[in-house]
Each structure stands twice: as structure tokens, then as C-alpha cells.
Amino acid sequence: MRVEEINPYNSEGEKEQQIEEMFDSIAPAYDFMNTAMAFGLHKTWRNKALTATLNFLKPISPYKSLDILDIATGTGDVAIKMAQLFPRAKVTGIDLSEGMLAQARKKLNDLSFDIKSRIAFGKGNSLMLPFHDNSFDIVTVAYGVRNFSDLKKGLSEMRRVIKPEGVLCIIELSCPKGKLTAPLYRFYSQKIIPIIGKFVSKDKKAYSYLPESIAACPQGEEMATLLHEAGFKNVEWKPLTFGAVTYYISR
């Protein structure tokens, strides 16, 4: 089954609407659940992917005035990190869920004036990005592409808004393939995570959707092929922590 056909709550409703509803529901518990599910490794994954993005940009100076877009920004961690990595960048974070955006905006209160003045959060649809062609030097999306209701269209929209010399960074959960890690991962993701999700967020279906959407999402070579078809070149990817997450970087 294609990842676009997997919905959080029922098979007949529109995925986009259900994704918005799901994230509104789990927004207050989202950061805690991320930390618990990934044993705190999600920050390490994010930092490695963004550092690789920074290296991919060289010889462009991080002190250059850049325009950065973070799609499916969620509670804003990637957008905030990008503003910290690029001291003169303007960072825009968009998301379908107002509940998630509310959590992201709360985090701005704990930042210095310089950083928070360069970050803007707003509601936006990844399939119809409200930006002109060739607007951004960097586009990021962390743990969001498997939630797109049309993955190819979402990738094409990213290509449209990135400048010709710009860089895309995708971070996405993936399935380990090792003889030991694969069955352990399946047990943990299919049995343990839904129980934790039900207890913490009160939304078991949201965390049953999680392993289903990860398994169905294109990974590795298949994702790279889709990126090439969308117009990206020089696609690189790297699995982390036995393949539990993979990041993709391309121009």
C-alpha cells in the first residue's frame, strides 16, 4: 500500500484533514513522545542531518543572509535550530496544524530577541506552498513527508520554491533491515509505541498510524529516485541508528 493511502483514523476520509486533526490532538504531548520513543536520539539525528546540510552548502558562508523554509515544522525545533546555525538567516516554518504551531510559538519566548525576530511560524499546505518560485536557499522537512497526501506533488513543490543552487534536507523515520534490529524494531513500533501513545497523548490511533506510515514510505534508493524525478540532483542519503532514521540531502 502506498503511504498516501494510509490514514490515521479511517480509510475513507481525506488524509490531509485527518493529519491536521491528529496533530492538533497530540500537540501538547508531541515533544515528550518524540523524546520517549527515540530515547532522546531525535536531537542527535536532527543535528547530524543539519550539519551535513551545512557542509553541503559550502563554500556558501553560514553568515550569508539566507532564506530558509521548514515544512511540516511541528513544534518548531528544526526551524529554531536553523536560525541558530545560520546567524543571519530568515526562517519560515509552516504546518497544517494550529495546535502544533501554538507549541512552536511558545518556544519563541525562551529565545533571544535576535533569534526569535528571524523566525516566523504560519499555517501552510505542503502541496500548495504559498511562496514564489525560487524563494529559498534551504528547505527542510523533518518527519513530515510520509504525512503528505501526495508525495510526488509535495516534492515537486519543494523543488519549485528552492533556488537553483539551493539545498533540500529531508529527515524521515525508516525501517531497520538487520536480522536482529528488524524484528526488534517491529515489536517496539507495533506493540510498545501505540501503548505509550495511548497513555501519554490519549490518542492510540495516532501512534498506530506511525509505524504503518513509516513502513509504507519510500526509503533509501526509492526515495532518491522520487527526488530525481521531482528535479533534484546530487541526491545523498544516510541511515542512522541501524536504519531507524534516514536523512536525504539534494540540490
Stockholm file with secondary structure:
# STOCKHOLM 1.0

chainA/1-251         MRVEEINPYNSEGEKEQQIEEMFDSIAPAYDFMNTAMAFGLHKTWRNKALTATLNFLKPISPYKSLDILDIATGTGDVAIKMAQLFPRAKVTGIDLSEGMLAQARKKLNDLSFDIKSRIAFGKGNSLMLPFHDNSFDIVTVAYGVRNFSDLKKGLSEMRRVIKPEGVLCIIELSCPKGKLTAPLYRFYSQKIIPIIGKFVSKDKKAYSYLPESIAACPQGEEMATLLHEAGFKNVEWKPLTFGAVTYYISR
#=GR chainA/1-251 SS CCGGGCCSSCSSSCHHHHHHHHHHHHGGGHHHHHHHHTTTTHHHHHHHHHHHHHHHHTTSCTTSCCEEEEETCTTSHHHHHHHHHSTTCEEEEEESCHHHHHHHHHHHTTSCHHHHTTEEEEECCTTSCSSCTTCEEEEEEESCGGGCSSHHHHHHHHHHHEEEEEEEEEEEECCCCSTTHHHHHHHIIIIIHHHHHHHHHSCHHHHHHHHHHHHHSCCTHHHHHHHHHTTCCSCEEEEEGGGTEEEEEEC
#=GC SS_cons         CCGGGCCSSCSSSCHHHHHHHHHHHHGGGHHHHHHHHTTTTHHHHHHHHHHHHHHHHTTSCTTSCCEEEEETCTTSHHHHHHHHHSTTCEEEEEESCHHHHHHHHHHHTTSCHHHHTTEEEEECCTTSCSSCTTCEEEEEEESCGGGCSSHHHHHHHHHHHEEEEEEEEEEEECCCCSTTHHHHHHHIIIIIHHHHHHHHHSCHHHHHHHHHHHHHSCCTHHHHHHHHHTTCCSCEEEEEGGGTEEEEEEC
//
